[in-house]
Amino acid sequence: MTFLARFSRNRGALIGLVILVVIVAAAVAAPLLYPVSPWRMVSRPFLAPLVNDRYPFGTDALGRDVASGLMHGARVSLLIGLVSTAVALAIGVPLGAVAGYVGGLADEAAMRFTELFQTIPSFALAIVIVAILQPSISSIVLAIALVTWPPVARLVRGEVLSLRRRDYVDAAVTLGQRTPRIIMAEILPNTVAPIIVMASLMVASAILLESSLSFLGLGDPNLMTWGYMVGAGRTRLIDAWWISFFPGLAIVLAVLALNLVGEGLSDALNPRLAGDRSR
């Protein structure tokens, strides 16, 4: 059974993929459908949803279009999620691979360094980093990457430990191949599947973390984000519920979709696991 066939058997994964495609489409179409800045006041404040066809999700306390904020916020959330995950992988994968293959003092030092980051609550560390560097999209990406790379390093290390004694690795050593080439050509390609699954879940975690930072006022002040929108409407939940409800729903759907897709990828990339779940 092919990868696509195994993935399509998971209905939850397909639902998640559809939701994710809609969110990506909204992010791509945002400049076309809403070319005006989402910070611009376009109508009277607290306009309820469906009252005006031009503003289907209503307006916020300053008369800004909630729908415009949602679509532009999707761009920011996906960008931060993808870039921060890429940076975290760039840190965690090489560190875990070297630690698992070399072993000894290098492995011990790498794991103690990893545990140092894991002893600090990730959200608290992210707040400190962003506060020190000043809120901006670059500082948020860096903060999220620095608090999410340790699980990647530990995952890759575990995979490398199980692969480094395989026959094809021993054959490469016998042929005199250098350690970097063995790691890159023989070992890491066989760790791609779990890394892909973890990366999809990391993007979801990054979106949640960025939304939490923006909710606390630590987001980029020049970018409209879902977390900022939720925070901006939290004091008017009773009489203007839509200001926080729609961006909050967007966050829930994005995180849910990524988790469902991650589960589908796990099943599709691990046929044995997929068979066990189907029983």
Secondary structure, DSSP 8 states (H G I E B T S, - for coil): --HHHHHHT-HHHHHHHHHHHHHHHHHHHHHHH--S-TTSB-S-TT--TTSSTT-TT-B-TTSBBHHHHHHHHHHHHHHHHHHHHHHHHHHHHHHHHHHHHH-HHHHHHHHHHHHHHHTS-HHHHHHHHHHHH-SSHHHHHHHHHHHHHHHHHHHHHHHHHHHTTSHHHHHHHHTT--HHHIIIIIIGGGGHHHHHHHHHHHHHHHHHHHHHHHHTT-S-TTS--HHHHHHHTGGGTTT-THHHHHHHHHHHHHHHHHHHHHHHHHHHH-HHHHHHHH-
